[in-house]
Amino acid sequence: MRIQQAQTILGYNFKRVDHLDHALTAAGVNEDDHDGNRRLAQLGAIILQMVLLDNAYMNGDSRNVANLCLSLAATKNKRASLAKSLGIDRLIKCCPRQTGQPPSKATLSLTFSAIVGAVWVDSEHNFSVLSHVLKQLW
């Protein structure tokens, strides 16, 4: 149910839903993978910057405008805010120590970035697919 809800929010159906499940799994949930979605989030944060810079370049924006776009759009607070406003906060598997508490801003930001990374991996690095998903989310 939660995977289907996430796919609806994203406007993307995963070929391998385990990518999305991993993106929605916070650190500390699984003993055998304590990092949870952190590795995917690391990838997703860089990919997000690449997409934003590509858009700025294709629009003919100056480097200053591109840097401003990155500083405003790619921040942890912005990613956390987007995750919450999209309802992703309700779909995250959180660490048992956080039972009954809403996900932290850090967890929301990591999850948003991990979703970007999961789409990138699942789509086999298809820039067009990722750009479409990000337009859905932004």
The first five atom37 places (N, CA, C, CB, O) and aatype in JSON, in Angstrom:
{
  "aatype": [12, 1, 9, 5, 5, 0, 5, 16, 9, 10, 7, 18, 2, 13, 11, 1, 19, 3, 8, 10, 3, 8, 0, 10, 16, 0, 0, 7, 19, 2, 6, 3, 3, 8, 3, 7, 2, 1, 1, 10, 0, 5, 10, 7, 0, 9, 9, 10, 5, 12, 19, 10, 10, 3, 2, 0, 18, 12, 2, 7, 3, 15, 1, 2, 19, 0, 2, 10, 4, 10, 15, 10, 0, 0, 16, 11, 2, 11, 1, 0, 15, 10, 0, 11, 15, 10, 7, 9, 3, 1, 10, 9, 11, 4, 4, 14, 1, 5, 16, 7, 5, 14, 14, 15, 11, 0, 16, 10, 15, 10, 16, 13, 15, 0, 9, 19, 7, 0, 19, 17, 19, 3, 15, 6, 8, 2, 13, 15, 19, 10, 15, 8, 19, 10, 11, 5, 10, 17],
  "atom_mask": [
    [1, 1, 1, 1, 1],
    [1, 1, 1, 1, 1],
    [1, 1, 1, 1, 1],
    [1, 1, 1, 1, 1],
    [1, 1, 1, 1, 1],
    [1, 1, 1, 1, 1],
    [1, 1, 1, 1, 1],
    [1, 1, 1, 1, 1],
    [1, 1, 1, 1, 1],
    [1, 1, 1, 1, 1],
    [1, 1, 1, 0, 1],
    [1, 1, 1, 1, 1],
    [1, 1, 1, 1, 1],
    [1, 1, 1, 1, 1],
    [1, 1, 1, 1, 1],
    [1, 1, 1, 1, 1],
    [1, 1, 1, 1, 1],
    [1, 1, 1, 1, 1],
    [1, 1, 1, 1, 1],
    [1, 1, 1, 1, 1],
    [1, 1, 1, 1, 1],
    [1, 1, 1, 1, 1],
    [1, 1, 1, 1, 1],
    [1, 1, 1, 1, 1],
    [1, 1, 1, 1, 1],
    [1, 1, 1, 1, 1],
    [1, 1, 1, 1, 1],
    [1, 1, 1, 0, 1],
    [1, 1, 1, 1, 1],
    [1, 1, 1, 1, 1],
    [1, 1, 1, 1, 1],
    [1, 1, 1, 1, 1],
    [1, 1, 1, 1, 1],
    [1, 1, 1, 1, 1],
    [1, 1, 1, 1, 1],
    [1, 1, 1, 0, 1],
    [1, 1, 1, 1, 1],
    [1, 1, 1, 1, 1],
    [1, 1, 1, 1, 1],
    [1, 1, 1, 1, 1],
    [1, 1, 1, 1, 1],
    [1, 1, 1, 1, 1],
    [1, 1, 1, 1, 1],
    [1, 1, 1, 0, 1],
    [1, 1, 1, 1, 1],
    [1, 1, 1, 1, 1],
    [1, 1, 1, 1, 1],
    [1, 1, 1, 1, 1],
    [1, 1, 1, 1, 1],
    [1, 1, 1, 1, 1],
    [1, 1, 1, 1, 1],
    [1, 1, 1, 1, 1],
    [1, 1, 1, 1, 1],
    [1, 1, 1, 1, 1],
    [1, 1, 1, 1, 1],
    [1, 1, 1, 1, 1],
    [1, 1, 1, 1, 1],
    [1, 1, 1, 1, 1],
    [1, 1, 1, 1, 1],
    [1, 1, 1, 0, 1],
    [1, 1, 1, 1, 1],
    [1, 1, 1, 1, 1],
    [1, 1, 1, 1, 1],
    [1, 1, 1, 1, 1],
    [1, 1, 1, 1, 1],
    [1, 1, 1, 1, 1],
    [1, 1, 1, 1, 1],
    [1, 1, 1, 1, 1],
    [1, 1, 1, 1, 1],
    [1, 1, 1, 1, 1],
    [1, 1, 1, 1, 1],
    [1, 1, 1, 1, 1],
    [1, 1, 1, 1, 1],
    [1, 1, 1, 1, 1],
    [1, 1, 1, 1, 1],
    [1, 1, 1, 1, 1],
    [1, 1, 1, 1, 1],
    [1, 1, 1, 1, 1],
    [1, 1, 1, 1, 1],
    [1, 1, 1, 1, 1],
    [1, 1, 1, 1, 1],
    [1, 1, 1, 1, 1],
    [1, 1, 1, 1, 1],
    [1, 1, 1, 1, 1],
    [1, 1, 1, 1, 1],
    [1, 1, 1, 1, 1],
    [1, 1, 1, 0, 1],
    [1, 1, 1, 1, 1],
    [1, 1, 1, 1, 1],
    [1, 1, 1, 1, 1],
    [1, 1, 1, 1, 1],
    [1, 1, 1, 1, 1],
    [1, 1, 1, 1, 1],
    [1, 1, 1, 1, 1],
    [1, 1, 1, 1, 1],
    [1, 1, 1, 1, 1],
    [1, 1, 1, 1, 1],
    [1, 1, 1, 1, 1],
    [1, 1, 1, 1, 1],
    [1, 1, 1, 0, 1],
    [1, 1, 1, 1, 1],
    [1, 1, 1, 1, 1],
    [1, 1, 1, 1, 1],
    [1, 1, 1, 1, 1],
    [1, 1, 1, 1, 1],
    [1, 1, 1, 1, 1],
    [1, 1, 1, 1, 1],
    [1, 1, 1, 1, 1],
    [1, 1, 1, 1, 1],
    [1, 1, 1, 1, 1],
    [1, 1, 1, 1, 1],
    [1, 1, 1, 1, 1],
    [1, 1, 1, 1, 1],
    [1, 1, 1, 1, 1],
    [1, 1, 1, 1, 1],
    [1, 1, 1, 1, 1],
    [1, 1, 1, 0, 1],
    [1, 1, 1, 1, 1],
    [1, 1, 1, 1, 1],
    [1, 1, 1, 1, 1],
    [1, 1, 1, 1, 1],
    [1, 1, 1, 1, 1],
    [1, 1, 1, 1, 1],
    [1, 1, 1, 1, 1],
    [1, 1, 1, 1, 1],
    [1, 1, 1, 1, 1],
    [1, 1, 1, 1, 1],
    [1, 1, 1, 1, 1],
    [1, 1, 1, 1, 1],
    [1, 1, 1, 1, 1],
    [1, 1, 1, 1, 1],
    [1, 1, 1, 1, 1],
    [1, 1, 1, 1, 1],
    [1, 1, 1, 1, 1],
    [1, 1, 1, 1, 1],
    [1, 1, 1, 1, 1],
    [1, 1, 1, 1, 1],
    [1, 1, 1, 1, 1]
  ],
  "atom_positions": [
    [[0.83, -1.2, 0.0], [0.0, 0.0, 0.0], [0.87, 1.26, 0.0], [-0.94, 0.0, 1.22], [0.63, 2.2, -0.76]],
    [[1.89, 1.28, 0.87], [2.74, 2.46, 0.97], [3.57, 2.63, -0.29], [3.65, 2.37, 2.19], [3.82, 3.76, -0.71]],
    [[4.0, 1.54, -0.91], [4.76, 1.61, -2.16], [3.88, 2.18, -3.27], [5.31, 0.21, -2.57], [4.32, 3.04, -4.03]],
    [[2.66, 1.71, -3.35], [1.73, 2.21, -4.38], [1.44, 3.7, -4.17], [0.42, 1.41, -4.36], [1.4, 4.46, -5.13]],
    [[1.25, 4.1, -2.92], [1.02, 5.52, -2.64], [2.22, 6.37, -3.07], [0.75, 5.73, -1.14], [2.05, 7.44, -3.65]],
    [[3.42, 5.89, -2.79], [4.62, 6.63, -3.18], [4.73, 6.73, -4.7], [5.88, 5.95, -2.6], [5.07, 7.79, -5.23]],
    [[4.45, 5.64, -5.39], [4.5, 5.66, -6.85], [3.49, 6.65, -7.43], [4.25, 4.25, -7.42], [3.77, 7.32, -8.43]],
    [[2.33, 6.73, -6.81], [1.32, 7.69, -7.26], [1.82, 9.12, -7.07], [0.0, 7.48, -6.49], [1.67, 9.96, -7.96]],
    [[2.41, 9.4, -5.92], [2.96, 10.74, -5.65], [4.03, 11.09, -6.68], [3.55, 10.81, -4.22], [4.07, 12.21, -7.19]],
    [[4.88, 10.12, -6.99], [6.0, 10.35, -7.9], [5.58, 10.39, -9.37], [7.03, 9.28, -7.7], [6.27, 10.99, -10.2]],
    [[4.46, 9.75, -9.68], [4.08, 9.63, -11.08], [5.02, 8.7, -11.84], [0.0, 0.0, 0.0], [5.24, 8.87, -13.04]],
    [[5.56, 7.74, -11.13], [6.52, 6.8, -11.72], [6.31, 5.42, -11.1], [8.0, 7.28, -11.49], [6.24, 5.29, -9.88]],
    [[6.21, 4.4, -11.95], [6.08, 3.03, -11.48], [7.44, 2.35, -11.58], [5.01, 2.26, -12.3], [8.01, 2.21, -12.66]],
    [[7.93, 1.92, -10.45], [9.24, 1.29, -10.38], [9.21, -0.1, -11.02], [9.71, 1.19, -8.94], [8.26, -0.86, -10.84]],
    [[10.27, -0.4, -11.75], [10.45, -1.75, -12.29], [10.79, -2.7, -11.14], [11.56, -1.79, -13.39], [10.33, -3.84, -11.09]],
    [[11.6, -2.19, -10.23], [11.98, -2.95, -9.03], [11.56, -2.13, -7.82], [13.52, -3.26, -9.01], [12.24, -1.17, -7.45]],
    [[10.46, -2.52, -7.2], [9.94, -1.75, -6.07], [10.87, -1.79, -4.86], [8.57, -2.27, -5.68], [10.73, -0.98, -3.94]],
    [[11.83, -2.73, -4.85], [12.78, -2.75, -3.74], [13.63, -1.49, -3.72], [13.67, -4.0, -3.84], [14.11, -1.08, -2.66]],
    [[13.84, -0.86, -4.89], [14.56, 0.43, -4.91], [13.77, 1.48, -4.13], [14.79, 0.91, -6.37], [14.34, 2.21, -3.31]],
    [[12.48, 1.54, -4.37], [11.65, 2.52, -3.67], [11.52, 2.16, -2.2], [10.26, 2.6, -4.32], [11.58, 3.05, -1.35]],
    [[11.35, 0.9, -1.9], [11.25, 0.47, -0.5], [12.52, 0.86, 0.26], [11.02, -1.06, -0.41], [12.45, 1.32, 1.4]],
    [[13.67, 0.67, -0.36], [14.94, 1.05, 0.26], [15.01, 2.56, 0.48], [16.13, 0.57, -0.6], [15.49, 3.02, 1.52]],
    [[14.54, 3.33, -0.5], [14.54, 4.8, -0.37], [13.65, 5.27, 0.77], [14.08, 5.45, -1.68], [13.93, 6.3, 1.39]],
    [[12.61, 4.53, 1.05], [11.66, 4.9, 2.1], [12.01, 4.31, 3.47], [10.27, 4.46, 1.7], [11.23, 4.41, 4.41]],
    [[13.18, 3.69, 3.58], [13.6, 3.05, 4.82], [14.7, 3.88, 5.48], [14.08, 1.61, 4.55], [15.82, 3.96, 4.96]],
    [[14.39, 4.48, 6.6], [15.34, 5.34, 7.32], [16.44, 4.51, 7.97], [14.61, 6.17, 8.39], [16.32, 3.3, 8.15]],
    [[17.5, 5.19, 8.31], [18.62, 4.55, 9.01], [18.14, 3.97, 10.34], [19.76, 5.54, 9.25], [17.28, 4.55, 11.01]],
    [[18.71, 2.84, 10.71], [18.41, 2.22, 12.0], [17.23, 1.26, 11.98], [0.0, 0.0, 0.0], [16.95, 0.64, 13.0]],
    [[16.55, 1.13, 10.86], [15.39, 0.23, 10.8], [15.83, -1.22, 10.74], [14.51, 0.57, 9.58], [15.31, -2.06, 11.47]],
    [[16.8, -1.52, 9.87], [17.26, -2.89, 9.68], [18.63, -3.09, 10.31], [17.32, -3.24, 8.18], [19.55, -2.3, 10.09]],
    [[18.75, -4.14, 11.09], [20.03, -4.43, 11.74], [21.12, -4.76, 10.73], [19.88, -5.57, 12.73], [22.28, -4.41, 10.92]],
    [[20.74, -5.44, 9.64], [21.73, -5.86, 8.65], [22.09, -4.74, 7.67], [21.21, -7.06, 7.88], [23.03, -4.88, 6.88]],
    [[21.35, -3.64, 7.71], [21.65, -2.48, 6.86], [21.34, -1.22, 7.66], [20.81, -2.51, 5.52], [20.37, -0.52, 7.4]],
    [[22.19, -0.96, 8.64], [21.93, 0.15, 9.57], [21.84, 1.5, 8.87], [23.02, 0.2, 10.62], [21.13, 2.39, 9.34]],
    [[22.54, 1.67, 7.73], [22.53, 2.95, 7.01], [21.18, 3.26, 6.35], [23.61, 2.96, 5.96], [20.92, 4.41, 6.01]],
    [[20.35, 2.27, 6.17], [19.05, 2.51, 5.54], [19.2, 3.17, 4.18], [0.0, 0.0, 0.0], [19.91, 2.66, 3.31]],
    [[18.53, 4.31, 4.01], [18.5, 4.98, 2.71], [19.65, 5.97, 2.5], [17.19, 5.7, 2.55], [19.65, 6.7, 1.51]],
    [[20.6, 6.01, 3.38], [21.66, 7.04, 3.32], [22.52, 6.96, 2.06], [22.55, 6.92, 4.52], [22.87, 8.0, 1.5]],
    [[22.86, 5.76, 1.61], [23.68, 5.64, 0.39], [22.9, 6.15, -0.82], [24.13, 4.17, 0.17], [23.43, 6.87, -1.66]],
    [[21.63, 5.76, -0.91], [20.79, 6.26, -2.01], [20.62, 7.76, -1.92], [19.42, 5.57, -2.01], [20.59, 8.45, -2.94]],
    [[20.5, 8.28, -0.7], [20.34, 9.73, -0.5], [21.59, 10.47, -0.96], [20.06, 10.05, 0.98], [21.49, 11.55, -1.54]],
    [[22.74, 9.91, -0.7], [23.99, 10.54, -1.13], [24.02, 10.65, -2.65], [25.22, 9.73, -0.62], [24.38, 11.7, -3.19]],
    [[23.65, 9.59, -3.32], [23.58, 9.61, -4.78], [22.51, 10.6, -5.25], [23.27, 8.2, -5.33], [22.76, 11.41, -6.15]],
    [[21.34, 10.54, -4.65], [20.22, 11.39, -5.06], [20.5, 12.87, -4.9], [0.0, 0.0, 0.0], [20.07, 13.67, -5.73]],
    [[21.22, 13.26, -3.85], [21.54, 14.67, -3.63], [22.4, 15.22, -4.76], [22.25, 14.86, -2.28], [22.2, 16.35, -5.21]],
    [[23.36, 14.42, -5.22], [24.22, 14.84, -6.32], [23.44, 14.87, -7.63], [25.44, 13.9, -6.45], [23.6, 15.8, -8.43]],
    [[22.62, 13.88, -7.85], [21.8, 13.82, -9.08], [20.86, 15.02, -9.13], [20.99, 12.49, -9.16], [20.67, 15.62, -10.19]],
    [[20.27, 15.37, -7.99], [19.37, 16.53, -7.94], [20.12, 17.79, -8.34], [18.76, 16.68, -6.53], [19.6, 18.61, -9.1]],
    [[21.33, 17.96, -7.84], [22.13, 19.12, -8.21], [22.41, 19.12, -9.72], [23.46, 19.15, -7.41], [22.37, 20.16, -10.37]],
    [[22.7, 17.94, -10.26], [22.97, 17.84, -11.69], [21.76, 18.27, -12.52], [23.38, 16.4, -12.06], [21.9, 19.01, -13.5]],
    [[20.59, 17.83, -12.13], [19.37, 18.19, -12.86], [19.12, 19.69, -12.78], [18.15, 17.41, -12.31], [18.79, 20.33, -13.78]],
    [[19.29, 20.26, -11.6], [19.08, 21.7, -11.43], [20.09, 22.51, -12.27], [19.2, 22.09, -9.95], [19.72, 23.5, -12.9]],
    [[21.34, 22.08, -12.25], [22.35, 22.77, -13.04], [22.1, 22.6, -14.55], [23.75, 22.25, -12.68], [22.32, 23.54, -15.32]],
    [[21.66, 21.43, -14.95], [21.34, 21.21, -16.36], [20.21, 22.13, -16.81], [20.96, 19.74, -16.61], [20.27, 22.72, -17.89]],
    [[19.19, 22.24, -15.98], [18.07, 23.14, -16.31], [18.54, 24.58, -16.44], [16.96, 23.04, -15.24], [18.14, 25.3, -17.36]],
    [[19.39, 25.01, -15.52], [19.92, 26.37, -15.57], [20.75, 26.57, -16.83], [20.77, 26.67, -14.32], [20.65, 27.61, -17.49]],
    [[21.56, 25.59, -17.16], [22.39, 25.7, -18.37], [21.52, 25.77, -19.62], [23.36, 24.5, -18.46], [21.73, 26.62, -20.49]],
    [[20.55, 24.87, -19.7], [19.68, 24.83, -20.89], [18.84, 26.11, -21.02], [18.75, 23.61, -20.82], [18.48, 26.5, -22.12]],
    [[18.55, 26.75, -19.89], [17.8, 28.01, -19.91], [18.7, 29.21, -20.21], [17.1, 28.22, -18.57], [18.21, 30.33, -20.39]],
    [[20.01, 28.97, -20.27], [20.94, 30.06, -20.54], [21.21, 30.94, -19.33], [0.0, 0.0, 0.0], [21.68, 32.06, -19.47]],
    [[20.9, 30.41, -18.14], [21.12, 31.19, -16.92], [22.61, 31.36, -16.64], [20.43, 30.5, -15.72], [23.43, 30.52, -17.01]],
    [[22.95, 32.45, -15.98], [24.33, 32.7, -15.59], [24.73, 31.75, -14.48], [24.52, 34.16, -15.15], [23.89, 31.09, -13.87]],
    [[26.03, 31.68, -14.21], [26.5, 30.85, -13.11], [25.95, 31.35, -11.79], [28.03, 30.84, -13.06], [25.64, 30.55, -10.9]],
    [[25.8, 32.67, -11.64], [25.24, 33.22, -10.4], [23.81, 32.76, -10.19], [25.3, 34.75, -10.43], [23.42, 32.41, -9.08]],
    [[23.03, 32.77, -11.26], [21.64, 32.31, -11.16], [21.61, 30.81, -10.85], [20.86, 32.6, -12.47], [20.81, 30.36, -10.03]],
    [[22.48, 30.05, -11.5], [22.54, 28.61, -11.24], [22.91, 28.34, -9.78], [23.57, 27.95, -12.18], [22.31, 27.48, -9.14]],
    [[23.88, 29.07, -9.27], [24.28, 28.91, -7.86], [23.16, 29.3, -6.91], [25.53, 29.74, -7.56], [22.95, 28.65, -5.88]],
    [[22.44, 30.36, -7.25], [21.31, 30.77, -6.43], [20.23, 29.68, -6.43], [20.72, 32.1, -6.94], [19.66, 29.36, -5.39]],
    [[19.97, 29.13, -7.6], [18.99, 28.04, -7.72], [19.39, 26.87, -6.83], [18.86, 27.58, -9.2], [18.56, 26.32, -6.1]],
    [[20.65, 26.49, -6.89], [21.13, 25.39, -6.04], [21.01, 25.73, -4.56], [22.58, 25.06, -6.37], [20.59, 24.89, -3.77]],
    [[21.37, 26.95, -4.2], [21.34, 27.31, -2.79], [19.92, 27.36, -2.24], [22.01, 28.66, -2.58], [19.71, 27.14, -1.04]],
    [[18.95, 27.66, -3.09], [17.56, 27.72, -2.64], [16.84, 26.39, -2.76], [16.81, 28.76, -3.42], [16.07, 26.0, -1.87]],
    [[17.08, 25.69, -3.84], [16.28, 24.5, -4.14], [16.86, 23.2, -3.6], [16.11, 24.37, -5.61], [16.11, 22.27, -3.31]],
    [[18.15, 23.13, -3.46], [18.76, 21.86, -3.08], [19.15, 21.78, -1.61], [19.98, 21.62, -3.93], [19.96, 20.94, -1.23]],
    [[18.58, 22.65, -0.78], [18.92, 22.62, 0.64], [18.19, 21.49, 1.36], [18.58, 23.97, 1.29], [17.17, 20.99, 0.89]],
    [[18.73, 21.11, 2.5], [18.08, 20.07, 3.31], [16.69, 20.51, 3.73], [18.93, 19.75, 4.56], [15.75, 19.71, 3.71]],
    [[16.54, 21.78, 4.12], [15.22, 22.26, 4.53], [14.21, 22.21, 3.4], [15.32, 23.69, 5.06], [13.05, 21.86, 3.61]],
    [[14.64, 22.55, 2.19], [13.74, 22.5, 1.04], [13.32, 21.06, 0.74], [14.41, 23.14, -0.2], [12.15, 20.8, 0.49]],
    [[14.28, 20.14, 0.76], [13.95, 18.73, 0.5], [13.03, 18.19, 1.58], [15.24, 17.88, 0.42], [12.09, 17.45, 1.28]],
    [[13.28, 18.56, 2.83], [12.41, 18.11, 3.92], [11.01, 18.68, 3.77], [13.0, 18.52, 5.29], [10.02, 17.97, 3.96]],
    [[10.92, 19.94, 3.42], [9.63, 20.6, 3.23], [8.85, 19.95, 2.08], [9.84, 22.09, 2.95], [7.64, 19.72, 2.2]],
    [[9.53, 19.66, 0.99], [8.87, 19.0, -0.14], [8.36, 17.61, 0.26], [9.83, 18.89, -1.33], [7.24, 17.24, -0.07]],
    [[9.2, 16.86, 0.97], [8.79, 15.51, 1.39], [7.53, 15.57, 2.25], [9.93, 14.83, 2.17], [6.62, 14.77, 2.07]],
    [[7.5, 16.5, 3.17], [6.33, 16.63, 4.06], [5.1, 17.09, 3.29], [6.64, 17.63, 5.19], [4.01, 16.53, 3.47]],
    [[5.25, 18.09, 2.43], [4.08, 18.61, 1.7], [3.52, 17.59, 0.72], [4.46, 19.89, 0.95], [2.33, 17.62, 0.4]],
    [[4.35, 16.68, 0.23], [3.89, 15.64, -0.7], [3.27, 14.44, 0.03], [5.05, 15.17, -1.56], [2.66, 13.59, -0.6]],
    [[3.44, 14.38, 1.35], [2.9, 13.26, 2.11], [3.85, 12.09, 2.23], [0.0, 0.0, 0.0], [3.47, 11.01, 2.68]],
    [[5.1, 12.3, 1.83], [6.09, 11.23, 1.91], [6.4, 10.89, 3.36], [7.38, 11.64, 1.18], [6.78, 9.76, 3.67]],
    [[6.25, 11.86, 4.25], [6.51, 11.63, 5.68], [5.7, 10.48, 6.24], [6.23, 12.9, 6.47], [6.14, 9.8, 7.17]],
    [[4.51, 10.26, 5.7], [3.64, 9.18, 6.19], [4.04, 7.81, 5.65], [2.19, 9.46, 5.82], [3.52, 6.79, 6.11]],
    [[4.96, 7.77, 4.7], [5.33, 6.52, 4.03], [6.69, 5.98, 4.45], [5.32, 6.72, 2.54], [7.08, 4.89, 4.04]],
    [[7.39, 6.74, 5.28], [8.75, 6.36, 5.68], [8.72, 5.31, 6.79], [9.55, 7.6, 6.15], [7.98, 5.44, 7.77]],
    [[9.53, 4.26, 6.62], [9.75, 3.3, 7.7], [10.81, 3.9, 8.6], [10.19, 1.87, 7.15], [11.98, 3.99, 8.21]],
    [[10.42, 4.32, 9.78], [11.34, 4.98, 10.7], [11.94, 4.0, 11.69], [10.63, 6.11, 11.45], [11.42, 2.91, 11.91]],
    [[13.03, 4.41, 12.27], [13.72, 3.64, 13.3], [12.76, 3.39, 14.47], [14.99, 4.39, 13.79], [12.01, 4.28, 14.86]],
    [[12.77, 2.18, 15.04], [11.88, 1.87, 16.17], [11.99, 2.86, 17.33], [12.17, 0.49, 16.67], [11.02, 3.06, 18.07]],
    [[13.16, 3.48, 17.51], [13.32, 4.45, 18.6], [12.45, 5.69, 18.37], [14.8, 4.87, 18.74], [12.18, 6.44, 19.31]],
    [[12.02, 5.91, 17.13], [11.22, 7.09, 16.81], [9.71, 6.78, 16.75], [11.67, 7.67, 15.5], [8.93, 7.61, 16.27]],
    [[9.31, 5.64, 17.23], [7.9, 5.26, 17.19], [7.05, 6.33, 17.86], [7.69, 3.9, 17.88], [7.33, 6.76, 18.98]],
    [[6.01, 6.73, 17.16], [5.09, 7.74, 17.7], [5.52, 9.17, 17.44], [0.0, 0.0, 0.0], [4.79, 10.1, 17.77]],
    [[6.69, 9.35, 16.86], [7.19, 10.69, 16.56], [7.21, 10.89, 15.04], [8.62, 10.91, 17.16], [7.44, 9.94, 14.29]],
    [[6.96, 12.1, 14.6], [7.06, 12.34, 13.15], [8.53, 12.28, 12.73], [6.44, 13.73, 12.77], [9.42, 12.53, 13.54]],
    [[8.8, 11.95, 11.46], [10.19, 11.92, 11.0], [10.84, 13.3, 11.15], [10.26, 11.47, 9.53], [10.2, 14.33, 10.95]],
    [[12.1, 13.3, 11.51], [12.84, 14.55, 11.66], [13.08, 15.19, 10.29], [14.2, 14.3, 12.39], [12.9, 14.55, 9.25]],
    [[13.5, 16.46, 10.31], [13.84, 17.13, 9.05], [14.97, 16.39, 8.34], [14.25, 18.59, 9.3], [14.96, 16.27, 7.11]],
    [[15.92, 15.9, 9.1], [17.04, 15.17, 8.5], [16.53, 13.9, 7.8], [18.08, 14.8, 9.58], [16.96, 13.6, 6.68]],
    [[15.64, 13.17, 8.45], [15.09, 11.96, 7.85], [14.27, 12.29, 6.6], [14.22, 11.21, 8.87], [14.36, 11.58, 5.6]],
    [[13.49, 13.35, 6.66], [12.69, 13.76, 5.49], [13.59, 14.15, 4.32], [11.77, 14.94, 5.86], [13.34, 13.76, 3.19]],
    [[14.62, 14.92, 4.6], [15.55, 15.36, 3.57], [16.29, 14.17, 2.95], [16.57, 16.36, 4.14], [16.4, 14.07, 1.73]],
    [[16.77, 13.27, 3.79], [17.46, 12.08, 3.29], [16.52, 11.23, 2.44], [18.0, 11.25, 4.45], [16.93, 10.7, 1.4]],
    [[15.28, 11.1, 2.87], [14.32, 10.28, 2.12], [14.02, 10.89, 0.77], [13.03, 10.1, 2.92], [13.95, 10.18, -0.23]],
    [[13.84, 12.21, 0.72], [13.6, 12.86, -0.56], [14.77, 12.61, -1.51], [13.38, 14.39, -0.37], [14.57, 12.23, -2.66]],
    [[15.99, 12.81, -1.01], [17.17, 12.57, -1.84], [17.28, 11.1, -2.24], [18.43, 13.01, -1.1], [17.65, 10.79, -3.37]],
    [[16.96, 10.21, -1.32], [17.02, 8.78, -1.62], [16.01, 8.4, -2.71], [16.76, 7.95, -0.36], [16.3, 7.54, -3.54]],
    [[14.86, 9.03, -2.71], [13.87, 8.76, -3.76], [14.42, 9.19, -5.11], [12.54, 9.5, -3.47], [14.27, 8.47, -6.1]],
    [[15.07, 10.34, -5.16], [15.7, 10.8, -6.4], [16.73, 9.76, -6.86], [16.38, 12.2, -6.21], [16.77, 9.39, -8.03]],
    [[17.55, 9.3, -5.92], [18.54, 8.27, -6.26], [17.89, 6.97, -6.72], [0.0, 0.0, 0.0], [18.38, 6.33, -7.64]],
    [[16.8, 6.59, -6.09], [16.11, 5.35, -6.45], [15.52, 5.43, -7.87], [14.99, 5.04, -5.44], [15.59, 4.46, -8.62]],
    [[14.95, 6.57, -8.21], [14.42, 6.74, -9.57], [15.56, 6.67, -10.58], [13.65, 8.09, -9.7], [15.43, 6.03, -11.62]],
    [[16.67, 7.32, -10.27], [17.84, 7.32, -11.15], [18.33, 5.89, -11.4], [18.97, 8.18, -10.53], [18.58, 5.51, -12.55]],
    [[18.45, 5.1, -10.34], [18.92, 3.72, -10.47], [17.88, 2.87, -11.19], [19.23, 3.12, -9.09], [18.22, 2.13, -12.11]],
    [[16.63, 2.98, -10.77], [15.57, 2.14, -11.34], [15.34, 2.43, -12.82], [14.28, 2.35, -10.57], [15.03, 1.53, -13.6]],
    [[15.48, 3.68, -13.21], [15.26, 4.06, -14.62], [16.5, 3.81, -15.48], [14.85, 5.54, -14.72], [16.55, 4.18, -16.65]],
    [[17.51, 3.18, -14.87], [18.77, 2.89, -15.56], [19.43, 4.17, -16.05], [18.52, 1.94, -16.74], [19.91, 4.25, -17.18]],
    [[19.43, 5.17, -15.17], [20.1, 6.46, -15.4], [19.46, 7.26, -16.53], [21.56, 6.24, -15.7], [20.15, 7.92, -17.3]],
    [[18.14, 7.17, -16.61], [17.41, 7.88, -17.66], [17.1, 9.31, -17.18], [16.09, 7.13, -18.03], [16.24, 9.53, -16.33]],
    [[17.83, 10.25, -17.75], [17.72, 11.65, -17.35], [16.31, 12.19, -17.61], [18.75, 12.49, -18.11], [15.78, 12.95, -16.8]],
    [[15.69, 11.8, -18.72], [14.34, 12.27, -19.05], [13.31, 11.8, -18.03], [13.93, 11.79, -20.45], [12.44, 12.56, -17.62]],
    [[13.42, 10.54, -17.64], [12.5, 10.0, -16.63], [12.66, 10.75, -15.32], [12.74, 8.48, -16.41], [11.67, 11.16, -14.71]],
    [[13.9, 10.93, -14.89], [14.15, 11.62, -13.64], [13.64, 13.06, -13.69], [15.64, 11.59, -13.3], [13.04, 13.54, -12.73]],
    [[13.89, 13.74, -14.78], [13.41, 15.12, -14.92], [11.89, 15.19, -14.83], [13.89, 15.73, -16.28], [11.34, 16.09, -14.2]],
    [[11.22, 14.23, -15.44], [9.75, 14.18, -15.37], [9.28, 14.0, -13.92], [9.21, 13.04, -16.27], [8.35, 14.67, -13.47]],
    [[9.91, 13.08, -13.21], [9.53, 12.84, -11.81], [9.77, 14.09, -10.98], [10.33, 11.66, -11.22], [8.92, 14.46, -10.17]],
    [[10.9, 14.74, -11.17], [11.19, 15.94, -10.39], [10.2, 17.06, -10.69], [12.61, 16.43, -10.66], [9.86, 17.83, -9.79]],
    [[9.73, 17.16, -11.91], [8.7, 18.17, -12.23], [7.41, 17.85, -11.5], [8.45, 18.23, -13.76], [6.69, 18.77, -11.11]],
    [[7.11, 16.57, -11.32], [5.93, 16.16, -10.55], [6.06, 16.61, -9.09], [5.76, 14.61, -10.62], [5.09, 17.03, -8.46]],
    [[7.28, 16.52, -8.58], [7.51, 16.77, -7.15], [7.66, 18.25, -6.84], [8.74, 16.02, -6.69], [7.32, 18.69, -5.74]],
    [[8.17, 19.01, -7.78], [8.47, 20.42, -7.53], [7.21, 21.18, -7.69], [9.56, 20.96, -8.46], [7.21, 22.4, -7.52]]
  ]
}
